[in-house]
Amino acid sequence: MILASPKKILYSHIYTKNTLSVQMQALVGLAVDTAALVVSLKSTGFGAP
């Protein structure tokens, strides 16, 4: 019973870290996709300043 509580806290901490990591990877991927889209649009003449 004494070990169950710290284990639960540890698992939830690891889960939270993994979830944040996945969210960060998704955001980075989205930013890269957006940048690639902007570059491709500019290279074809759309969105030129």
VMD Tcl script that draws the C-alpha trace (Angstrom):
set ca {
  {0.00 0.00 0.00}
  {2.88 2.36 0.78}
  {4.55 1.64 -2.57}
  {1.36 1.99 -4.61}
  {1.04 5.75 -4.17}
  {4.59 6.76 -5.28}
  {4.35 4.34 -8.20}
  {1.07 5.89 -9.27}
  {2.57 9.37 -9.04}
  {5.64 8.27 -11.00}
  {3.54 6.66 -13.74}
  {1.31 9.71 -14.07}
  {4.43 11.92 -14.23}
  {5.95 9.76 -16.99}
  {2.61 9.74 -18.82}
  {2.37 13.53 -18.60}
  {5.93 13.95 -19.88}
  {5.26 11.58 -22.79}
  {2.01 13.37 -23.64}
  {3.74 16.75 -23.65}
  {6.53 15.30 -25.78}
  {4.03 13.99 -28.32}
  {2.25 17.35 -28.40}
  {5.56 19.15 -28.92}
  {6.48 16.80 -31.77}
  {3.08 17.45 -33.36}
  {3.54 21.22 -33.06}
  {7.06 21.03 -34.52}
  {5.78 18.86 -37.37}
  {2.98 21.34 -38.04}
  {5.44 24.25 -38.05}
  {7.74 22.42 -40.48}
  {4.79 21.59 -42.77}
  {3.63 25.22 -42.68}
  {7.12 26.52 -43.46}
  {7.47 24.07 -46.36}
  {4.08 25.15 -47.70}
  {5.05 28.85 -47.50}
  {8.37 28.20 -49.23}
  {6.72 26.19 -52.01}
  {4.07 28.89 -52.52}
  {6.72 31.63 -52.69}
  {8.83 29.62 -55.13}
  {5.84 29.27 -57.48}
  {5.05 33.00 -57.29}
  {2.03 32.94 -54.95}
  {2.43 34.92 -51.74}
  {5.36 36.90 -53.10}
  {5.78 40.15 -51.18}
}
mol new
graphics top color blue
foreach p $ca { graphics top sphere $p radius 0.5 }
foreach p [lrange $ca 0 end-1] q [lrange $ca 1 end] { graphics top cylinder $p $q radius 0.2 }
display resetview
